[in-house]
Amino acid sequence: MFLSNDLTTQVGTMALLPQIVDAVTIPVIAAGGIVDAKTVAAAIALGAAGVQVGTAYLLCPEANTSAVHRAALKSAARAAHRGYHVFTAGLRAAS
């Protein structure tokens, strides 16, 4: 949930996914934190009918992604940087 900027209140995709799968009777598409074949396999193993990968496409030449955002996406420290999630959520909200 993104009702707060407090990241400690937010449940990650892989923790939330099996709870959603157990709670609904429709196919669940996992999104958020799906970045490679391992995370796709993990989402499927946790019950997802499919996955949605979005952030990876922000580096495509056709994407109108700013230089600052592209640099953040390419940064090895990105995965450990909690502010990145707020940054990308803000970009989505602004578009």
N, C-alpha and C positions, 0 to 999 in steps of 0.2 A: 504494500500500500504506500502511496505517496502523498498522504495527507499532511506530512510534516517534512521539514528538511533535516530532521534528526535521523540520520542513517541507522542508528542503533535500534530504531523501531521497525525497520524494514526487514522483511523476511526474504531471503534469496530464492531465486527460481527453483533450484534443486531441492530446497527444503519445502517450498510451498507446493510444488508440482504434485507429489503423491497425495497430498491432502485434497487438492482440487479434483484429481482423478477419482479419488474415493467418494467425493461429495456430489459429483454430477454424473449424468447418464449419457452425455454427449461427448464426442471426441474433443480432446484438449490439445491445443497447439501451444507448445512451450515457446516463450520468448524472453529474452533478457539473459545475458551471460552466455549465450550459445555462440561460440567463436571458432570451434574447430570440430574435427571428426570425433574426438573424445567426448566433448560436451553434447554433441548430437546423440551419440550412443548412450550417454548417461541419461539424457532426457527420455529417450525411447525406453530404456530399461526401467525408468521410474513411472512409465505408463503413458507418456505423451503419444498421441496419434501422429504427430508431426512436429516440426520445429520451424521457427521464423528467425532468420538471421538478418539483421539490419545494419548494425554498426559497421560491419566489414565493408558494406557498399559505400560508406562515406568516403572511402579513399579512391573510389573509381573516378576516372577523369571527367565523367559526365556529372558527377555530384558537385553542387555549388557549395562546397565545404571550404570554410576560411582556412588560411594558412596556419593560424594559431590552433584551430581545432585539428587539422591534419597532423600537426606536430605532436599534439597531445595524444592522438590515436596511435601514432608510431612509437611513442615513448615506451620503453621497457618498464618504467615505473608506473605506468597507467593503471595496471591491474591492482596495485597496492595503494593507489591514491583515491581515498574516499570522496574527495571533492569532485572527481571526474563524473560520478553519477549525478550529482546535483547540476554540474555544468551541462551535461548532455540532456538532462531533463529540462533545464531552462531553455536550451536550444529548441527542443521539441515544442515547448509551450509557446515560444516566440514565433514559430513558423505557422 
